[in-house]
Amino acid sequence: MTADALSRVFAALADPTRRDMVARLSAGDATVSQLAEPYQMTLQGVYKHLKVLEDAGVVSRPPGPQPRPVRLEAEVFDLMDKWIERYRRQAEERYRRLDEVLAQLNETETGNDEQKGSAA
């Protein structure tokens, strides 16, 4: 996934209504009318949200007559997960190194305290 495509996915998911639509689609395909039910917006507004999700590759609607099911494209989440995982691993490695430094500092302080106690 290119950086631009990844940016479109994250931008599409930045909106709470679109995230809710994705959450609902994770349970199964739905028609636009079914997706529109809980929202206080026009059907045109729902279509605009779906267009953003479609352009980002998060959902798809097969060609054909209405009503067409809206389908979640799980591959997009696999690609996002790989991107996120890379940075999660880097952050975990940084924290692991920090833990090692802190443990060494603690050992050094403990050793200094023991030396002070035996000298007294």
C-alpha positions in Angstrom: 0.0 0.0 0.0 1.5 3.3 -1.0 1.8 6.2 1.5 -1.0 8.1 -0.4 -3.4 5.1 -0.2 -2.6 4.6 3.5 -3.3 8.3 4.1 -6.6 8.0 2.3 -7.5 5.0 4.5 -6.6 6.8 7.7 -8.4 9.9 6.6 -11.5 7.9 5.7 -11.5 6.3 9.2 -10.9 9.7 10.9 -14.7 10.4 10.8 -16.7 8.7 13.6 -19.7 8.0 11.3 -17.5 6.2 8.8 -15.8 4.2 11.6 -19.2 3.2 12.9 -20.2 2.1 9.4 -17.0 0.0 9.2 -17.8 -1.5 12.6 -21.3 -2.4 11.5 -20.0 -3.9 8.2 -17.6 -6.0 10.1 -20.6 -8.1 11.2 -21.7 -8.6 7.6 -22.6 -6.9 4.3 -25.4 -4.4 4.3 -27.3 -2.3 1.8 -27.0 1.5 1.9 -30.5 1.7 3.3 -29.6 -0.6 6.2 -26.4 1.4 6.8 -28.4 4.6 6.8 -30.9 3.5 9.5 -29.3 4.7 12.7 -28.1 8.1 11.3 -29.9 11.4 11.3 -28.8 12.3 7.8 -30.1 12.0 4.3 -29.4 9.0 2.1 -27.3 11.4 0.0 -25.1 12.0 3.1 -24.7 8.3 3.7 -23.6 7.9 0.0 -21.0 10.6 0.5 -19.6 8.8 3.5 -19.5 5.5 1.5 -17.8 7.2 -1.4 -15.0 8.3 0.8 -14.7 4.7 2.2 -14.8 3.3 -1.4 -12.2 5.7 -2.7 -9.9 4.6 0.2 -10.5 0.9 -0.6 -12.1 0.2 2.7 -15.5 -0.9 1.3 -16.8 -1.9 -2.1 -20.1 -2.3 -3.8 -20.4 -4.7 -6.7 -21.8 -3.3 -10.0 -25.4 -4.1 -10.7 -29.0 -3.1 -9.9 -30.0 -1.6 -6.5 -29.9 -2.6 -3.8 -26.3 -3.5 -3.9 -24.6 -4.8 -0.7 -21.8 -2.8 0.8 -18.8 -5.0 1.6 -15.9 -4.5 3.9 -12.5 -5.0 2.2 -10.5 -6.8 4.9 -7.3 -6.7 2.9 -7.0 -3.0 3.6 -6.9 -3.7 7.3 -4.2 -6.3 6.8 -2.1 -3.7 5.1 -2.8 -1.1 7.8 -2.0 -3.7 10.4 1.4 -4.4 8.8 2.2 -0.6 8.8 1.1 -0.2 12.5 2.9 -3.4 13.5 6.2 -2.1 12.1 6.0 1.0 14.3 4.7 -1.0 17.3 7.8 -3.2 17.1 10.1 -0.2 16.9 8.4 1.3 20.0 8.6 -1.9 21.9 12.3 -2.2 21.1 12.9 1.3 22.4 11.1 0.5 25.6 13.1 -2.7 26.0 16.3 -0.8 25.7 15.1 1.8 28.2 14.2 -1.0 30.6 17.7 -2.3 30.3 19.3 1.1 30.9 17.0 1.6 34.0 17.9 -1.9 35.3 21.6 -1.1 34.9 21.1 2.2 36.7 19.2 0.5 39.5 22.0 -2.1 39.9 24.6 0.6 40.0 22.7 2.5 42.7 22.1 -0.6 44.7 25.8 -1.5 44.5 26.8 2.1 45.6 24.4 1.9 48.5 25.9 -1.4 49.6 29.4 0.0 49.4 28.4 3.0 51.5 26.8 0.7 54.1 29.9 -1.5 54.4 32.2 1.5 54.7 30.3 2.9 57.7 
